[in-house]
Amino acid sequence: MTKQLRRVLALYIEERGTLDTDILFVSMDNAPFAERSIQYQLKYYGKISGVGNYVSVSPHAFRRTFCRLKVEASTNLFLLQRLTGHSTLDMLRRYVQIFATDLITI
């Protein structure tokens, strides 16, 4: 975690206040966000920022991109499997898309 992220999270937690939950991000009524709500918000902010016009903006797209970047950085697949919580390497493989241009460089 970067120092900047640590500072921003500390400010967020200070403003949010202490709660009786392990959940970091909560709604206005201090309840966990619904999965669909997060998907909708990401799609909305992707659209208004213009990013969504070029790439998919969703939790799934972020997770897939994280996996792909880690593979490209030669991260150990068993470590990546643990980081992402996948039960098998086959499940992890679904998140890592290999394109034809990648095959040329192998």
C-alpha positions in Angstrom: 0.0 0.0 0.0 1.4 3.4 -0.9 1.8 6.2 1.6 -0.7 8.3 -0.3 -3.3 5.5 -0.2 -2.7 5.0 3.5 -3.2 8.7 4.1 -6.4 8.8 2.1 -7.8 5.7 3.8 -7.0 7.1 7.2 -8.8 10.3 6.3 -11.8 8.4 5.1 -12.0 6.2 8.2 -11.6 9.3 10.4 -14.5 11.0 8.6 -16.6 7.9 8.4 -16.1 7.1 12.1 -15.6 3.9 13.9 -18.1 1.1 13.1 -18.8 -2.4 14.5 -17.8 -4.0 11.2 -14.8 -5.1 9.2 -16.2 -3.7 6.1 -14.2 -0.7 4.9 -16.6 1.0 2.5 -20.2 1.4 3.7 -23.3 3.2 2.4 -24.7 6.4 3.9 -26.6 4.3 6.5 -23.4 2.4 7.4 -24.6 -0.8 5.8 -22.5 -2.8 3.3 -22.9 -1.8 -0.3 -24.9 -4.1 -2.4 -22.9 -5.8 -5.2 -25.2 -4.3 -7.8 -24.8 -0.8 -6.4 -21.0 -1.0 -6.8 -21.4 -2.2 -10.3 -23.8 0.6 -11.1 -21.5 3.2 -9.6 -18.4 2.1 -11.5 -20.4 2.0 -14.8 -21.8 5.5 -14.0 -18.4 7.0 -13.2 -16.8 5.3 -16.1 -19.4 6.8 -18.4 -19.2 10.4 -17.0 -15.4 10.3 -17.1 -15.3 9.1 -20.6 -13.2 6.1 -19.7 -16.2 3.8 -20.2 -16.3 4.8 -23.9 -13.0 2.9 -24.4 -12.8 0.1 -21.9 -15.1 -1.9 -19.7 -15.4 -0.4 -16.2 -16.6 -3.0 -13.8 -15.4 -5.0 -10.8 -14.8 -8.0 -13.1 -12.8 -5.9 -15.6 -10.6 -4.5 -12.7 -10.0 -8.0 -11.4 -9.2 -9.4 -14.9 -6.8 -6.4 -15.5 -5.1 -7.0 -12.1 -4.5 -10.7 -13.0 -3.3 -9.9 -16.4 -0.8 -7.3 -15.2 0.5 -9.6 -12.6 1.0 -12.4 -15.1 2.8 -9.9 -17.4 5.0 -9.0 -14.5 5.9 -12.7 -14.1 4.1 -13.1 -10.7 4.1 -16.7 -9.5 0.7 -18.1 -10.5 0.2 -19.9 -7.2 0.8 -16.6 -5.4 -1.6 -14.9 -7.8 -4.2 -17.6 -7.1 -3.9 -16.9 -3.3 -4.1 -13.1 -3.9 -7.3 -13.3 -5.9 -8.9 -16.1 -3.8 -9.4 -18.4 -6.7 -9.9 -22.0 -5.7 -8.0 -23.5 -8.7 -5.5 -22.3 -11.3 -8.2 -23.1 -13.9 -10.5 -20.5 -12.3 -7.6 -18.0 -12.4 -7.0 -18.8 -16.0 -10.4 -17.4 -16.8 -9.4 -14.0 -15.6 -6.1 -13.9 -17.6 -6.8 -13.4 -21.3 -4.0 -14.2 -23.7 -4.4 -12.4 -27.0 -2.7 -13.2 -30.3 -0.2 -10.4 -29.8 0.9 -12.0 -26.5 1.5 -15.3 -28.2 3.9 -13.6 -30.7 6.1 -12.4 -27.9 6.3 -15.8 -26.1 
